[in-house]
Amino acid sequence: MSASMLSLGERIGRELARGNIDRIVVEGEKGYGVLVACGTEAVLLVLASAAVK
């Protein structure tokens, strides 16, 4: 699912003429998720609780 989210984010960036996407941040009531492409075949997903600083 994280690869799909990154792909969708990249497509949105192109459609809105924002250039290449560096990261995608998802903020929810229970915390955060940060997606970053690591090369052409890897995705880094970091999950953190809402209490993180």
mmCIF entry with sequence, helices, sheets and N, C-alpha, C, O atoms, coordinates in Angstrom:
data_MODEL
# 
_entry.id   MODEL 
# 
_entity.id                         1 
_entity.type                       polymer 
_entity.pdbx_number_of_molecules   1 
# 
_entity_poly.entity_id                      1 
_entity_poly.type                           'polypeptide(L)' 
_entity_poly.nstd_linkage                   no 
_entity_poly.nstd_monomer                   no 
_entity_poly.pdbx_seq_one_letter_code       MSASMLSLGERIGRELARGNIDRIVVEGEKGYGVLVACGTEAVLLVLASAAVK 
_entity_poly.pdbx_seq_one_letter_code_can   MSASMLSLGERIGRELARGNIDRIVVEGEKGYGVLVACGTEAVLLVLASAAVK 
_entity_poly.pdbx_strand_id                 A 
# 
loop_
_entity_poly_seq.entity_id 
_entity_poly_seq.num 
_entity_poly_seq.mon_id 
_entity_poly_seq.hetero 
1 1  MET n 
1 2  SER n 
1 3  ALA n 
1 4  SER n 
1 5  MET n 
1 6  LEU n 
1 7  SER n 
1 8  LEU n 
1 9  GLY n 
1 10 GLU n 
1 11 ARG n 
1 12 ILE n 
1 13 GLY n 
1 14 ARG n 
1 15 GLU n 
1 16 LEU n 
1 17 ALA n 
1 18 ARG n 
1 19 GLY n 
1 20 ASN n 
1 21 ILE n 
1 22 ASP n 
1 23 ARG n 
1 24 ILE n 
1 25 VAL n 
1 26 VAL n 
1 27 GLU n 
1 28 GLY n 
1 29 GLU n 
1 30 LYS n 
1 31 GLY n 
1 32 TYR n 
1 33 GLY n 
1 34 VAL n 
1 35 LEU n 
1 36 VAL n 
1 37 ALA n 
1 38 CYS n 
1 39 GLY n 
1 40 THR n 
1 41 GLU n 
1 42 ALA n 
1 43 VAL n 
1 44 LEU n 
1 45 LEU n 
1 46 VAL n 
1 47 LEU n 
1 48 ALA n 
1 49 SER n 
1 50 ALA n 
1 51 ALA n 
1 52 VAL n 
1 53 LYS n 
# 
_struct_asym.id          A 
_struct_asym.entity_id   1 
# 
_struct_conf.conf_type_id            HELX_P 
_struct_conf.id                      HELX_P1 
_struct_conf.pdbx_PDB_helix_id       AA1 
_struct_conf.beg_label_comp_id       SER 
_struct_conf.beg_label_asym_id       A 
_struct_conf.beg_label_seq_id        2 
_struct_conf.pdbx_beg_PDB_ins_code   ? 
_struct_conf.end_label_comp_id       GLU 
_struct_conf.end_label_asym_id       A 
_struct_conf.end_label_seq_id        15 
_struct_conf.pdbx_end_PDB_ins_code   ? 
_struct_conf.beg_auth_comp_id        SER 
_struct_conf.beg_auth_asym_id        A 
_struct_conf.beg_auth_seq_id         2 
_struct_conf.end_auth_comp_id        GLU 
_struct_conf.end_auth_asym_id        A 
_struct_conf.end_auth_seq_id         15 
_struct_conf.pdbx_PDB_helix_class    1 
_struct_conf.details                 ? 
_struct_conf.pdbx_PDB_helix_length   14 
# 
_struct_conf_type.id          HELX_P 
_struct_conf_type.criteria    ? 
_struct_conf_type.reference   ? 
# 
_struct_sheet.id               AA1 
_struct_sheet.type             ? 
_struct_sheet.number_strands   3 
_struct_sheet.details          ? 
# 
loop_
_struct_sheet_order.sheet_id 
_struct_sheet_order.range_id_1 
_struct_sheet_order.range_id_2 
_struct_sheet_order.offset 
_struct_sheet_order.sense 
AA1 1 2 ? anti-parallel 
AA1 2 3 ? anti-parallel 
# 
loop_
_struct_sheet_range.sheet_id 
_struct_sheet_range.id 
_struct_sheet_range.beg_label_comp_id 
_struct_sheet_range.beg_label_asym_id 
_struct_sheet_range.beg_label_seq_id 
_struct_sheet_range.pdbx_beg_PDB_ins_code 
_struct_sheet_range.end_label_comp_id 
_struct_sheet_range.end_label_asym_id 
_struct_sheet_range.end_label_seq_id 
_struct_sheet_range.pdbx_end_PDB_ins_code 
_struct_sheet_range.beg_auth_comp_id 
_struct_sheet_range.beg_auth_asym_id 
_struct_sheet_range.beg_auth_seq_id 
_struct_sheet_range.end_auth_comp_id 
_struct_sheet_range.end_auth_asym_id 
_struct_sheet_range.end_auth_seq_id 
AA1 1 ILE A 24 ? GLY A 28 ? ILE A 24 GLY A 28 
AA1 2 GLY A 31 ? ALA A 37 ? GLY A 31 ALA A 37 
AA1 3 VAL A 43 ? SER A 49 ? VAL A 43 SER A 49 
# 
loop_
_atom_site.group_PDB 
_atom_site.id 
_atom_site.type_symbol 
_atom_site.label_atom_id 
_atom_site.label_alt_id 
_atom_site.label_comp_id 
_atom_site.label_asym_id 
_atom_site.label_entity_id 
_atom_site.label_seq_id 
_atom_site.pdbx_PDB_ins_code 
_atom_site.Cartn_x 
_atom_site.Cartn_y 
_atom_site.Cartn_z 
_atom_site.occupancy 
_atom_site.B_iso_or_equiv 
_atom_site.pdbx_formal_charge 
_atom_site.auth_seq_id 
_atom_site.auth_comp_id 
_atom_site.auth_asym_id 
_atom_site.auth_atom_id 
_atom_site.pdbx_PDB_model_num 
ATOM 1   N N  . MET A 1 1  ? 0.820  -1.182 0.000   1.00 0.00 ? 1  MET A N  1 
ATOM 2   C CA . MET A 1 1  ? 0.000  0.000  0.000   1.00 0.00 ? 1  MET A CA 1 
ATOM 3   C C  . MET A 1 1  ? 0.869  1.254  0.000   1.00 0.00 ? 1  MET A C  1 
ATOM 4   O O  . MET A 1 1  ? 0.521  2.240  -0.648  1.00 0.00 ? 1  MET A O  1 
ATOM 5   N N  . SER A 1 2  ? 1.994  1.234  0.715   1.00 0.00 ? 2  SER A N  1 
ATOM 6   C CA . SER A 1 2  ? 2.839  2.425  0.768   1.00 0.00 ? 2  SER A CA 1 
ATOM 7   C C  . SER A 1 2  ? 3.409  2.769  -0.606  1.00 0.00 ? 2  SER A C  1 
ATOM 8   O O  . SER A 1 2  ? 3.524  3.948  -0.939  1.00 0.00 ? 2  SER A O  1 
ATOM 9   N N  . ALA A 1 3  ? 3.767  1.768  -1.410  1.00 0.00 ? 3  ALA A N  1 
ATOM 10  C CA . ALA A 1 3  ? 4.258  2.037  -2.768  1.00 0.00 ? 3  ALA A CA 1 
ATOM 11  C C  . ALA A 1 3  ? 3.165  2.665  -3.618  1.00 0.00 ? 3  ALA A C  1 
ATOM 12  O O  . ALA A 1 3  ? 3.438  3.547  -4.432  1.00 0.00 ? 3  ALA A O  1 
ATOM 13  N N  . SER A 1 4  ? 1.928  2.216  -3.433  1.00 0.00 ? 4  SER A N  1 
ATOM 14  C CA . SER A 1 4  ? 0.804  2.803  -4.170  1.00 0.00 ? 4  SER A CA 1 
ATOM 15  C C  . SER A 1 4  ? 0.580  4.254  -3.764  1.00 0.00 ? 4  SER A C  1 
ATOM 16  O O  . SER A 1 4  ? 0.300  5.101  -4.613  1.00 0.00 ? 4  SER A O  1 
ATOM 17  N N  . MET A 1 5  ? 0.700  4.543  -2.473  1.00 0.00 ? 5  MET A N  1 
ATOM 18  C CA . MET A 1 5  ? 0.533  5.922  -2.000  1.00 0.00 ? 5  MET A CA 1 
ATOM 19  C C  . MET A 1 5  ? 1.613  6.831  -2.572  1.00 0.00 ? 5  MET A C  1 
ATOM 20  O O  . MET A 1 5  ? 1.336  7.962  -2.969  1.00 0.00 ? 5  MET A O  1 
ATOM 21  N N  . LEU A 1 6  ? 2.842  6.333  -2.610  1.00 0.00 ? 6  LEU A N  1 
ATOM 22  C CA . LEU A 1 6  ? 3.930  7.133  -3.157  1.00 0.00 ? 6  LEU A CA 1 
ATOM 23  C C  . LEU A 1 6  ? 3.722  7.379  -4.644  1.00 0.00 ? 6  LEU A C  1 
ATOM 24  O O  . LEU A 1 6  ? 3.949  8.487  -5.129  1.00 0.00 ? 6  LEU A O  1 
ATOM 25  N N  . SER A 1 7  ? 3.293  6.360  -5.363  1.00 0.00 ? 7  SER A N  1 
ATOM 26  C CA . SER A 1 7  ? 3.020  6.497  -6.792  1.00 0.00 ? 7  SER A CA 1 
ATOM 27  C C  . SER A 1 7  ? 1.907  7.505  -7.044  1.00 0.00 ? 7  SER A C  1 
ATOM 28  O O  . SER A 1 7  ? 2.014  8.337  -7.945  1.00 0.00 ? 7  SER A O  1 
ATOM 29  N N  . LEU A 1 8  ? 0.856  7.436  -6.265  1.00 0.00 ? 8  LEU A N  1 
ATOM 30  C CA . LEU A 1 8  ? -0.254 8.379  -6.397  1.00 0.00 ? 8  LEU A CA 1 
ATOM 31  C C  . LEU A 1 8  ? 0.205  9.802  -6.074  1.00 0.00 ? 8  LEU A C  1 
ATOM 32  O O  . LEU A 1 8  ? -0.179 10.748 -6.763  1.00 0.00 ? 8  LEU A O  1 
ATOM 33  N N  . GLY A 1 9  ? 1.014  9.957  -5.043  1.00 0.00 ? 9  GLY A N  1 
ATOM 34  C CA . GLY A 1 9  ? 1.548  11.275 -4.694  1.00 0.00 ? 9  GLY A CA 1 
ATOM 35  C C  . GLY A 1 9  ? 2.385  11.862 -5.817  1.00 0.00 ? 9  GLY A C  1 
ATOM 36  O O  . GLY A 1 9  ? 2.303  13.058 -6.098  1.00 0.00 ? 9  GLY A O  1 
ATOM 37  N N  . GLU A 1 10 ? 3.195  11.019 -6.464  1.00 0.00 ? 10 GLU A N  1 
ATOM 38  C CA . GLU A 1 10 ? 4.009  11.482 -7.583  1.00 0.00 ? 10 GLU A CA 1 
ATOM 39  C C  . GLU A 1 10 ? 3.129  11.924 -8.749  1.00 0.00 ? 10 GLU A C  1 
ATOM 40  O O  . GLU A 1 10 ? 3.411  12.926 -9.406  1.00 0.00 ? 10 GLU A O  1 
ATOM 41  N N  . ARG A 1 11 ? 2.073  11.175 -8.994  1.00 0.00 ? 11 ARG A N  1 
ATOM 42  C CA . ARG A 1 11 ? 1.144  11.544 -10.069 1.00 0.00 ? 11 ARG A CA 1 
ATOM 43  C C  . ARG A 1 11 ? 0.451  12.867 -9.755  1.00 0.00 ? 11 ARG A C  1 
ATOM 44  O O  . ARG A 1 11 ? 0.312  13.717 -10.634 1.00 0.00 ? 11 ARG A O  1 
ATOM 45  N N  . ILE A 1 12 ? 0.022  13.043 -8.524  1.00 0.00 ? 12 ILE A N  1 
ATOM 46  C CA . ILE A 1 12 ? -0.615 14.302 -8.116  1.00 0.00 ? 12 ILE A CA 1 
ATOM 47  C C  . ILE A 1 12 ? 0.362  15.457 -8.276  1.00 0.00 ? 12 ILE A C  1 
ATOM 48  O O  . ILE A 1 12 ? -0.021 16.533 -8.737  1.00 0.00 ? 12 ILE A O  1 
ATOM 49  N N  . GLY A 1 13 ? 1.623  15.244 -7.898  1.00 0.00 ? 13 GLY A N  1 
ATOM 50  C CA . GLY A 1 13 ? 2.637  16.287 -8.050  1.00 0.00 ? 13 GLY A CA 1 
ATOM 51  C C  . GLY A 1 13 ? 2.808  16.709 -9.500  1.00 0.00 ? 13 GLY A C  1 
ATOM 52  O O  . GLY A 1 13 ? 2.956  17.895 -9.793  1.00 0.00 ? 13 GLY A O  1 
ATOM 53  N N  . ARG A 1 14 ? 2.788  15.743 -10.403 1.00 0.00 ? 14 ARG A N  1 
ATOM 54  C CA . ARG A 1 14 ? 2.894  16.066 -11.833 1.00 0.00 ? 14 ARG A CA 1 
ATOM 55  C C  . ARG A 1 14 ? 1.659  16.809 -12.318 1.00 0.00 ? 14 ARG A C  1 
ATOM 56  O O  . ARG A 1 14 ? 1.776  17.806 -13.030 1.00 0.00 ? 14 ARG A O  1 
ATOM 57  N N  . GLU A 1 15 ? 0.477  16.334 -11.940 1.00 0.00 ? 15 GLU A N  1 
ATOM 58  C CA . GLU A 1 15 ? -0.775 16.953 -12.382 1.00 0.00 ? 15 GLU A CA 1 
ATOM 59  C C  . GLU A 1 15 ? -0.905 18.395 -11.893 1.00 0.00 ? 15 GLU A C  1 
ATOM 60  O O  . GLU A 1 15 ? -1.454 19.241 -12.599 1.00 0.00 ? 15 GLU A O  1 
ATOM 61  N N  . LEU A 1 16 ? -0.409 18.675 -10.708 1.00 0.00 ? 16 LEU A N  1 
ATOM 62  C CA . LEU A 1 16 ? -0.499 20.016 -10.142 1.00 0.00 ? 16 LEU A CA 1 
ATOM 63  C C  . LEU A 1 16 ? 0.740  20.858 -10.456 1.00 0.00 ? 16 LEU A C  1 
ATOM 64  O O  . LEU A 1 16 ? 0.890  21.969 -9.948  1.00 0.00 ? 16 LEU A O  1 
ATOM 65  N N  . ALA A 1 17 ? 1.621  20.322 -11.293 1.00 0.00 ? 17 ALA A N  1 
ATOM 66  C CA . ALA A 1 17 ? 2.852  21.011 -11.698 1.00 0.00 ? 17 ALA A CA 1 
ATOM 67  C C  . ALA A 1 17 ? 3.689  21.433 -10.485 1.00 0.00 ? 17 ALA A C  1 
ATOM 68  O O  . ALA A 1 17 ? 4.187  22.557 -10.432 1.00 0.00 ? 17 ALA A O  1 
ATOM 69  N N  . ARG A 1 18 ? 3.839  20.527 -9.516  1.00 0.00 ? 18 ARG A N  1 
ATOM 70  C CA . ARG A 1 18 ? 4.627  20.804 -8.323  1.00 0.00 ? 18 ARG A CA 1 
ATOM 71  C C  . ARG A 1 18 ? 6.010  20.178 -8.402  1.00 0.00 ? 18 ARG A C  1 
ATOM 72  O O  . ARG A 1 18 ? 6.804  20.345 -7.477  1.00 0.00 ? 18 ARG A O  1 
ATOM 73  N N  . GLY A 1 19 ? 6.322  19.471 -9.467  1.00 0.00 ? 19 GLY A N  1 
ATOM 74  C CA . GLY A 1 19 ? 7.633  18.845 -9.608  1.00 0.00 ? 19 GLY A CA 1 
ATOM 75  C C  . GLY A 1 19 ? 7.700  17.495 -8.911  1.00 0.00 ? 19 GLY A C  1 
ATOM 76  O O  . GLY A 1 19 ? 6.677  16.895 -8.579  1.00 0.00 ? 19 GLY A O  1 
ATOM 77  N N  . ASN A 1 20 ? 8.926  17.032 -8.697  1.00 0.00 ? 20 ASN A N  1 
ATOM 78  C CA . ASN A 1 20 ? 9.128  15.735 -8.050  1.00 0.00 ? 20 ASN A CA 1 
ATOM 79  C C  . ASN A 1 20 ? 8.742  15.800 -6.574  1.00 0.00 ? 20 ASN A C  1 
ATOM 80  O O  . ASN A 1 20 ? 8.980  16.802 -5.901  1.00 0.00 ? 20 ASN A O  1 
ATOM 81  N N  . ILE A 1 21 ? 8.152  14.735 -6.093  1.00 0.00 ? 21 ILE A N  1 
ATOM 82  C CA . ILE A 1 21 ? 7.739  14.636 -4.695  1.00 0.00 ? 21 ILE A CA 1 
ATOM 83  C C  . ILE A 1 21 ? 8.910  14.141 -3.851  1.00 0.00 ? 21 ILE A C  1 
ATOM 84  O O  . ILE A 1 21 ? 9.507  13.115 -4.178  1.00 0.00 ? 21 ILE A O  1 
ATOM 85  N N  . ASP A 1 22 ? 9.250  14.843 -2.777  1.00 0.00 ? 22 ASP A N  1 
ATOM 86  C CA . ASP A 1 22 ? 10.319 14.421 -1.874  1.00 0.00 ? 22 ASP A CA 1 
ATOM 87  C C  . ASP A 1 22 ? 9.814  13.428 -0.835  1.00 0.00 ? 22 ASP A C  1 
ATOM 88  O O  . ASP A 1 22 ? 10.480 12.440 -0.526  1.00 0.00 ? 22 ASP A O  1 
ATOM 89  N N  . ARG A 1 23 ? 8.625  13.706 -0.301  1.00 0.00 ? 23 ARG A N  1 
ATOM 90  C CA . ARG A 1 23 ? 8.049  12.823 0.728   1.00 0.00 ? 23 ARG A CA 1 
ATOM 91  C C  . ARG A 1 23 ? 6.554  13.049 0.800   1.00 0.00 ? 23 ARG A C  1 
ATOM 92  O O  . ARG A 1 23 ? 6.040  14.080 0.367   1.00 0.00 ? 23 ARG A O  1 
ATOM 93  N N  . ILE A 1 24 ? 5.877  12.080 1.346   1.00 0.00 ? 24 ILE A N  1 
ATOM 94  C CA . ILE A 1 24 ? 4.443  12.190 1.582   1.00 0.00 ? 24 ILE A CA 1 
ATOM 95  C C  . ILE A 1 24 ? 4.226  11.997 3.079   1.00 0.00 ? 24 ILE A C  1 
ATOM 96  O O  . ILE A 1 24 ? 4.705  11.025 3.664   1.00 0.00 ? 24 ILE A O  1 
ATOM 97  N N  . VAL A 1 25 ? 3.506  12.923 3.691   1.00 0.00 ? 25 VAL A N  1 
ATOM 98  C CA . VAL A 1 25 ? 3.235  12.857 5.119   1.00 0.00 ? 25 VAL A CA 1 
ATOM 99  C C  . VAL A 1 25 ? 1.737  12.661 5.311   1.00 0.00 ? 25 VAL A C  1 
ATOM 100 O O  . VAL A 1 25 ? 0.921  13.407 4.769   1.00 0.00 ? 25 VAL A O  1 
ATOM 101 N N  . VAL A 1 26 ? 1.395  11.645 6.091   1.00 0.00 ? 26 VAL A N  1 
ATOM 102 C CA . VAL A 1 26 ? -0.005 11.378 6.429   1.00 0.00 ? 26 VAL A CA 1 
ATOM 103 C C  . VAL A 1 26 ? -0.148 11.650 7.922   1.00 0.00 ? 26 VAL A C  1 
ATOM 104 O O  . VAL A 1 26 ? 0.549  11.052 8.742   1.00 0.00 ? 26 VAL A O  1 
ATOM 105 N N  . GLU A 1 27 ? -1.052 12.556 8.264   1.00 0.00 ? 27 GLU A N  1 
ATOM 106 C CA . GLU A 1 27 ? -1.260 12.926 9.656   1.00 0.00 ? 27 GLU A CA 1 
ATOM 107 C C  . GLU A 1 27 ? -2.647 12.474 10.079  1.00 0.00 ? 27 GLU A C  1 
ATOM 108 O O  . GLU A 1 27 ? -3.645 12.866 9.474   1.00 0.00 ? 27 GLU A O  1 
ATOM 109 N N  . GLY A 1 28 ? -2.709 11.655 11.112  1.00 0.00 ? 28 GLY A N  1 
ATOM 110 C CA . GLY A 1 28 ? -3.979 11.164 11.619  1.00 0.00 ? 28 GLY A CA 1 
ATOM 111 C C  . GLY A 1 28 ? -4.090 11.407 13.112  1.00 0.00 ? 28 GLY A C  1 
ATOM 112 O O  . GLY A 1 28 ? -3.143 11.881 13.740  1.00 0.00 ? 28 GLY A O  1 
ATOM 113 N N  . GLU A 1 29 ? -5.220 11.090 13.670  1.00 0.00 ? 29 GLU A N  1 
ATOM 114 C CA . GLU A 1 29 ? -5.429 11.349 15.104  1.00 0.00 ? 29 GLU A CA 1 
ATOM 115 C C  . GLU A 1 29 ? -4.528 10.497 15.993  1.00 0.00 ? 29 GLU A C  1 
ATOM 116 O O  . GLU A 1 29 ? -4.266 10.869 17.136  1.00 0.00 ? 29 GLU A O  1 
ATOM 117 N N  . LYS A 1 30 ? -4.051 9.359  15.486  1.00 0.00 ? 30 LYS A N  1 
ATOM 118 C CA . LYS A 1 30 ? -3.189 8.487  16.286  1.00 0.00 ? 30 LYS A CA 1 
ATOM 119 C C  . LYS A 1 30 ? -1.711 8.631  15.957  1.00 0.00 ? 30 LYS A C  1 
ATOM 120 O O  . LYS A 1 30 ? -0.877 7.963  16.568  1.00 0.00 ? 30 LYS A O  1 
ATOM 121 N N  . GLY A 1 31 ? -1.371 9.502  14.991  1.00 0.00 ? 31 GLY A N  1 
ATOM 122 C CA . GLY A 1 31 ? 0.039  9.695  14.688  1.00 0.00 ? 31 GLY A CA 1 
ATOM 123 C C  . GLY A 1 31 ? 0.298  10.041 13.240  1.00 0.00 ? 31 GLY A C  1 
ATOM 124 O O  . GLY A 1 31 ? -0.583 10.521 12.525  1.00 0.00 ? 31 GLY A O  1 
ATOM 125 N N  . TYR A 1 32 ? 1.536  9.785  12.819  1.00 0.00 ? 32 TYR A N  1 
ATOM 126 C CA . TYR A 1 32 ? 2.009  10.202 11.510  1.00 0.00 ? 32 TYR A CA 1 
ATOM 127 C C  . TYR A 1 32 ? 2.590  9.027  10.740  1.00 0.00 ? 32 TYR A C  1 
ATOM 128 O O  . TYR A 1 32 ? 3.061  8.050  11.323  1.00 0.00 ? 32 TYR A O  1 
ATOM 129 N N  . GLY A 1 33 ? 2.545  9.141  9.426   1.00 0.00 ? 33 GLY A N  1 
ATOM 130 C CA . GLY A 1 33 ? 3.239  8.231  8.538   1.00 0.00 ? 33 GLY A CA 1 
ATOM 131 C C  . GLY A 1 33 ? 3.970  9.075  7.514   1.00 0.00 ? 33 GLY A C  1 
ATOM 132 O O  . GLY A 1 33 ? 3.389  9.987  6.926   1.00 0.00 ? 33 GLY A O  1 
ATOM 133 N N  . VAL A 1 34 ? 5.249  8.775  7.298   1.00 0.00 ? 34 VAL A N  1 
ATOM 134 C CA . VAL A 1 34 ? 6.049  9.517  6.329   1.00 0.00 ? 34 VAL A CA 1 
ATOM 135 C C  . VAL A 1 34 ? 6.605  8.516  5.317   1.00 0.00 ? 34 VAL A C  1 
ATOM 136 O O  . VAL A 1 34 ? 7.257  7.541  5.690   1.00 0.00 ? 34 VAL A O  1 
ATOM 137 N N  . LEU A 1 35 ? 6.340  8.768  4.033   1.00 0.00 ? 35 LEU A N  1 
ATOM 138 C CA . LEU A 1 35 ? 6.820  7.914  2.950   1.00 0.00 ? 35 LEU A CA 1 
ATOM 139 C C  . LEU A 1 35 ? 7.877  8.652  2.152   1.00 0.00 ? 35 LEU A C  1 
ATOM 140 O O  . LEU A 1 35 ? 7.697  9.813  1.783   1.00 0.00 ? 35 LEU A O  1 
ATOM 141 N N  . VAL A 1 36 ? 8.990  7.964  1.888   1.00 0.00 ? 36 VAL A N  1 
ATOM 142 C CA . VAL A 1 36 ? 10.080 8.543  1.107   1.00 0.00 ? 36 VAL A CA 1 
ATOM 143 C C  . VAL A 1 36 ? 10.576 7.475  0.137   1.00 0.00 ? 36 VAL A C  1 
ATOM 144 O O  . VAL A 1 36 ? 10.819 6.337  0.538   1.00 0.00 ? 36 VAL A O  1 
ATOM 145 N N  . ALA A 1 37 ? 10.728 7.836  -1.136  1.00 0.00 ? 37 ALA A N  1 
ATOM 146 C CA . ALA A 1 37 ? 11.299 6.913  -2.116  1.00 0.00 ? 37 ALA A CA 1 
ATOM 147 C C  . ALA A 1 37 ? 12.795 6.788  -1.853  1.00 0.00 ? 37 ALA A C  1 
ATOM 148 O O  . ALA A 1 37 ? 13.483 7.785  -1.631  1.00 0.00 ? 37 ALA A O  1 
ATOM 149 N N  . CYS A 1 38 ? 13.289 5.556  -1.879  1.00 0.00 ? 38 CYS A N  1 
ATOM 150 C CA . CYS A 1 38 ? 14.721 5.278  -1.700  1.00 0.00 ? 38 CYS A CA 1 
ATOM 151 C C  . CYS A 1 38 ? 15.209 4.552  -2.947  1.00 0.00 ? 38 CYS A C  1 
ATOM 152 O O  . CYS A 1 38 ? 15.326 3.327  -2.952  1.00 0.00 ? 38 CYS A O  1 
ATOM 153 N N  . GLY A 1 39 ? 15.487 5.292  -3.979  1.00 0.00 ? 39 GLY A N  1 
ATOM 154 C CA . GLY A 1 39 ? 15.868 4.690  -5.248  1.00 0.00 ? 39 GLY A CA 1 
ATOM 155 C C  . GLY A 1 39 ? 14.632 4.331  -6.046  1.00 0.00 ? 39 GLY A C  1 
ATOM 156 O O  . GLY A 1 39 ? 13.535 4.813  -5.762  1.00 0.00 ? 39 GLY A O  1 
ATOM 157 N N  . THR A 1 40 ? 14.815 3.480  -7.051  1.00 0.00 ? 40 THR A N  1 
ATOM 158 C CA . THR A 1 40 ? 13.703 3.133  -7.931  1.00 0.00 ? 40 THR A CA 1 
ATOM 159 C C  . THR A 1 40 ? 12.900 1.940  -7.449  1.00 0.00 ? 40 THR A C  1 
ATOM 160 O O  . THR A 1 40 ? 11.792 1.712  -7.934  1.00 0.00 ? 40 THR A O  1 
ATOM 161 N N  . GLU A 1 41 ? 13.434 1.168  -6.498  1.00 0.00 ? 41 GLU A N  1 
ATOM 162 C CA . GLU A 1 41 ? 12.745 -0.059 -6.094  1.00 0.00 ? 41 GLU A CA 1 
ATOM 163 C C  . GLU A 1 41 ? 12.501 -0.176 -4.601  1.00 0.00 ? 41 GLU A C  1 
ATOM 164 O O  . GLU A 1 41 ? 12.151 -1.256 -4.125  1.00 0.00 ? 41 GLU A O  1 
ATOM 165 N N  . ALA A 1 42 ? 12.674 0.897  -3.852  1.00 0.00 ? 42 ALA A N  1 
ATOM 166 C CA . ALA A 1 42 ? 12.484 0.818  -2.404  1.00 0.00 ? 42 ALA A CA 1 
ATOM 167 C C  . ALA A 1 42 ? 11.742 2.047  -1.893  1.00 0.00 ? 42 ALA A C  1 
ATOM 168 O O  . ALA A 1 42 ? 11.886 3.153  -2.414  1.00 0.00 ? 42 ALA A O  1 
ATOM 169 N N  . VAL A 1 43 ? 10.945 1.815  -0.857  1.00 0.00 ? 43 VAL A N  1 
ATOM 170 C CA . VAL A 1 43 ? 10.190 2.880  -0.201  1.00 0.00 ? 43 VAL A CA 1 
ATOM 171 C C  . VAL A 1 43 ? 10.439 2.776  1.298   1.00 0.00 ? 43 VAL A C  1 
ATOM 172 O O  . VAL A 1 43 ? 10.354 1.686  1.866   1.00 0.00 ? 43 VAL A O  1 
ATOM 173 N N  . LEU A 1 44 ? 10.742 3.888  1.938   1.00 0.00 ? 44 LEU A N  1 
ATOM 174 C CA . LEU A 1 44 ? 10.903 3.929  3.388   1.00 0.00 ? 44 LEU A CA 1 
ATOM 175 C C  . LEU A 1 44 ? 9.625  4.497  3.984   1.00 0.00 ? 44 LEU A C  1 
ATOM 176 O O  . LEU A 1 44 ? 9.190  5.586  3.610   1.00 0.00 ? 44 LEU A O  1 
ATOM 177 N N  . LEU A 1 45 ? 9.025  3.762  4.912   1.00 0.00 ? 45 LEU A N  1 
ATOM 178 C CA . LEU A 1 45 ? 7.830  4.202  5.621   1.00 0.00 ? 45 LEU A CA 1 
ATOM 179 C C  . LEU A 1 45 ? 8.174  4.306  7.101   1.00 0.00 ? 45 LEU A C  1 
ATOM 180 O O  . LEU A 1 45 ? 8.604  3.328  7.714   1.00 0.00 ? 45 LEU A O  1 
ATOM 181 N N  . VAL A 1 46 ? 7.984  5.487  7.672   1.00 0.00 ? 46 VAL A N  1 
ATOM 182 C CA . VAL A 1 46 ? 8.232  5.709  9.097   1.00 0.00 ? 46 VAL A CA 1 
ATOM 183 C C  . VAL A 1 46 ? 6.892  6.013  9.751   1.00 0.00 ? 46 VAL A C  1 
ATOM 184 O O  . VAL A 1 46 ? 6.163  6.898  9.302   1.00 0.00 ? 46 VAL A O  1 
ATOM 185 N N  . LEU A 1 47 ? 6.567  5.281  10.810  1.00 0.00 ? 47 LEU A N  1 
ATOM 186 C CA . LEU A 1 47 ? 5.341  5.501  11.569  1.00 0.00 ? 47 LEU A CA 1 
ATOM 187 C C  . LEU A 1 47 ? 5.716  6.056  12.945  1.00 0.00 ? 47 LEU A C  1 
ATOM 188 O O  . LEU A 1 47 ? 6.648  5.567  13.583  1.00 0.00 ? 47 LEU A O  1 
ATOM 189 N N  . ALA A 1 48 ? 4.991  7.068  13.394  1.00 0.00 ? 48 ALA A N  1 
ATOM 190 C CA . ALA A 1 48 ? 5.258  7.683  14.687  1.00 0.00 ? 48 ALA A CA 1 
ATOM 191 C C  . ALA A 1 48 ? 3.939  8.002  15.377  1.00 0.00 ? 48 ALA A C  1 
ATOM 192 O O  . ALA A 1 48 ? 2.941  8.305  14.722  1.00 0.00 ? 48 ALA A O  1 
ATOM 193 N N  . SER A 1 49 ? 3.945  7.931  16.698  1.00 0.00 ? 49 SER A N  1 
ATOM 194 C CA . SER A 1 49 ? 2.730  8.247  17.456  1.00 0.00 ? 49 SER A CA 1 
ATOM 195 C C  . SER A 1 49 ? 2.478  9.753  17.435  1.00 0.00 ? 49 SER A C  1 
ATOM 196 O O  . SER A 1 49 ? 3.345  10.534 17.042  1.00 0.00 ? 49 SER A O  1 
ATOM 197 N N  . ALA A 1 50 ? 1.305  10.139 17.855  1.00 0.00 ? 50 ALA A N  1 
ATOM 198 C CA . ALA A 1 50 ? 0.938  11.555 17.883  1.00 0.00 ? 50 ALA A CA 1 
ATOM 199 C C  . ALA A 1 50 ? 1.761  12.332 18.912  1.00 0.00 ? 50 ALA A C  1 
ATOM 200 O O  . ALA A 1 50 ? 1.838  13.558 18.831  1.00 0.00 ? 50 ALA A O  1 
ATOM 201 N N  . ALA A 1 51 ? 2.370  11.651 19.869  1.00 0.00 ? 51 ALA A N  1 
ATOM 202 C CA . ALA A 1 51 ? 3.139  12.306 20.916  1.00 0.00 ? 51 ALA A CA 1 
ATOM 203 C C  . ALA A 1 51 ? 4.564  12.647 20.497  1.00 0.00 ? 51 ALA A C  1 
ATOM 204 O O  . ALA A 1 51 ? 5.269  13.333 21.237  1.00 0.00 ? 51 ALA A O  1 
ATOM 205 N N  . VAL A 1 52 ? 4.996  12.191 19.345  1.00 0.00 ? 52 VAL A N  1 
ATOM 206 C CA . VAL A 1 52 ? 6.389  12.420 18.904  1.00 0.00 ? 52 VAL A CA 1 
ATOM 207 C C  . VAL A 1 52 ? 6.624  13.904 18.622  1.00 0.00 ? 52 VAL A C  1 
ATOM 208 O O  . VAL A 1 52 ? 5.714  14.616 18.200  1.00 0.00 ? 52 VAL A O  1 
ATOM 209 N N  . LYS A 1 53 ? 7.844  14.357 18.858  1.00 0.00 ? 53 LYS A N  1 
ATOM 210 C CA . LYS A 1 53 ? 8.196  15.762 18.599  1.00 0.00 ? 53 LYS A CA 1 
ATOM 211 C C  . LYS A 1 53 ? 9.170  15.835 17.446  1.00 0.00 ? 53 LYS A C  1 
ATOM 212 O O  . LYS A 1 53 ? 9.594  16.926 17.065  1.00 0.00 ? 53 LYS A O  1 
# 
